[in-house]
Amino acid sequence: MKELNTEEKKVINFAEKPTIVVFFTSWCPYCNEDAPKVVSLYDKYKDRLNVYGINLIKRDDPAEVRNYVNQHGITYPVLLDETQEVYDYFGGQGFPAMYFVNSRGELIDEIIGSTDMETMEESVLSLMDNYN
């Protein structure tokens, strides 16, 4: 997948740190509601956790995605799923969708749809506790 700002190809290395993959679109009201929560968790745990935002660019507009990233102060990498292949691999169940992945690339937990900060943080802590 290409990174939004640099357009460089990026491969997610799950072995590096516990990883959260967040699928979103700029037009999704629930994505906009959850974005500040994800940013807050990333800021709190970024030394121990990788977060990747993945946008389904074929369902979105690049300018709107950049605006979304700027509006929410997203500093973690945002990747573009141009073919929807990655989204489909994870099950393509809706937006936002958060997937919590261990060092072997195994799915540990998922949150489909908007949720509260406590639930997100519980899943983050569980992922970090069960990383290996």
C-alpha positions as CSV (number, residue, x, y, z in Angstrom):
1,M,0.0,0.0,0.0
2,K,1.1,3.6,-0.6
3,E,1.5,6.0,2.3
4,L,-0.8,9.0,1.9
5,N,1.7,11.9,2.1
6,T,4.8,10.4,0.6
7,E,3.2,7.9,-1.8
8,E,6.0,5.5,-0.8
9,K,5.1,1.8,-0.6
10,K,4.7,0.7,3.0
11,V,4.6,-2.8,4.4
12,I,3.3,-3.3,7.9
13,N,5.7,-5.2,10.1
14,F,3.6,-6.9,12.8
15,A,6.7,-8.3,14.5
16,E,8.0,-4.8,15.3
17,K,5.4,-3.9,17.9
18,P,1.8,-4.7,18.8
19,T,-0.2,-3.2,15.9
20,I,-3.6,-1.7,15.4
21,V,-5.0,-1.4,11.9
22,V,-7.8,1.2,11.6
23,F,-9.9,1.3,8.5
24,F,-11.7,4.6,7.8
25,T,-13.1,6.9,5.2
26,S,-13.2,10.7,5.5
27,W,-17.0,10.8,5.0
28,C,-17.9,8.3,7.7
29,P,-19.4,10.1,10.7
30,Y,-18.4,7.4,13.1
31,C,-14.8,7.5,11.8
32,N,-14.8,11.2,12.5
33,E,-16.2,10.5,16.0
34,D,-13.5,7.9,16.8
35,A,-10.5,9.6,15.2
36,P,-9.7,11.8,18.2
37,K,-9.8,8.7,20.5
38,V,-7.4,6.7,18.2
39,V,-5.1,9.7,18.1
40,S,-5.2,10.0,21.9
41,L,-4.3,6.3,22.3
42,Y,-1.5,6.5,19.7
43,D,-0.1,9.5,21.5
44,K,-0.2,7.7,24.9
45,Y,1.2,4.4,23.7
46,K,3.2,5.1,20.5
47,D,6.5,3.9,22.1
48,R,4.9,0.5,22.7
49,L,2.4,0.3,19.8
50,N,2.1,0.8,16.1
51,V,-1.1,2.3,14.6
52,Y,-1.8,2.4,10.9
53,G,-4.8,4.2,9.4
54,I,-5.9,2.5,6.2
55,N,-8.2,4.5,3.9
56,L,-10.2,2.8,1.1
57,I,-9.2,5.5,-1.4
58,K,-11.4,4.0,-4.1
59,R,-14.4,5.0,-2.0
60,D,-12.9,8.4,-1.0
61,D,-11.2,11.5,-2.4
62,P,-7.5,12.1,-1.7
63,A,-8.0,15.8,-0.8
64,E,-10.7,14.9,1.7
65,V,-8.5,12.2,3.2
66,R,-5.7,14.7,3.7
67,N,-8.2,17.2,5.2
68,Y,-9.4,14.4,7.6
69,V,-5.8,13.6,8.7
70,N,-5.0,17.3,9.3
71,Q,-8.3,18.0,11.0
72,H,-7.8,15.2,13.5
73,G,-4.1,15.7,14.0
74,I,-3.2,12.2,12.8
75,T,0.5,11.6,13.0
76,Y,0.6,7.8,12.6
77,P,1.0,6.4,9.1
78,V,-2.0,6.6,6.8
79,L,-2.0,4.0,4.0
80,L,-4.2,3.8,0.9
81,D,-5.9,0.5,0.1
82,E,-6.4,1.3,-3.6
83,T,-7.9,-2.1,-4.5
84,Q,-9.8,-2.8,-1.3
85,E,-7.8,-6.1,-1.0
86,V,-6.6,-5.4,2.5
87,Y,-10.0,-4.3,3.7
88,D,-11.5,-7.5,2.3
89,Y,-8.7,-9.6,3.8
90,F,-9.7,-8.3,7.3
91,G,-13.4,-9.0,6.6
92,G,-14.7,-5.7,5.3
93,Q,-17.3,-5.3,7.9
94,G,-17.8,-1.6,8.1
95,F,-16.3,1.7,9.2
96,P,-14.5,2.4,11.4
97,A,-12.9,-1.0,11.9
98,M,-10.1,-1.5,14.3
99,Y,-8.0,-4.7,14.3
100,F,-5.6,-5.7,17.0
101,V,-2.7,-7.8,15.7
102,N,0.1,-9.7,17.5
103,S,3.7,-10.3,16.5
104,R,2.8,-13.3,14.3
105,G,0.2,-11.3,12.4
106,E,-2.7,-13.0,14.2
107,L,-5.9,-11.1,14.9
108,I,-6.3,-10.8,18.7
109,D,-9.3,-8.5,18.8
110,E,-11.5,-6.3,16.7
111,I,-13.9,-3.4,17.1
112,I,-16.3,-2.8,14.3
113,G,-18.1,0.6,14.4
114,S,-17.8,3.4,16.9
115,T,-17.1,2.7,20.5
116,D,-16.1,4.5,23.7
117,M,-12.5,5.3,24.8
118,E,-12.6,2.8,27.6
119,T,-13.4,-0.1,25.3
120,M,-10.6,0.9,22.9
121,E,-8.0,1.3,25.7
122,E,-9.0,-2.1,27.1
123,S,-8.3,-3.7,23.7
124,V,-5.0,-1.8,23.4
125,L,-3.8,-3.0,26.8
126,S,-4.9,-6.6,26.1
127,L,-3.0,-6.5,22.8
128,M,0.1,-5.3,24.5
129,D,-0.2,-7.9,27.3
130,N,-0.7,-10.7,24.7
131,Y,1.7,-9.4,22.0
132,N,3.9,-12.5,21.6
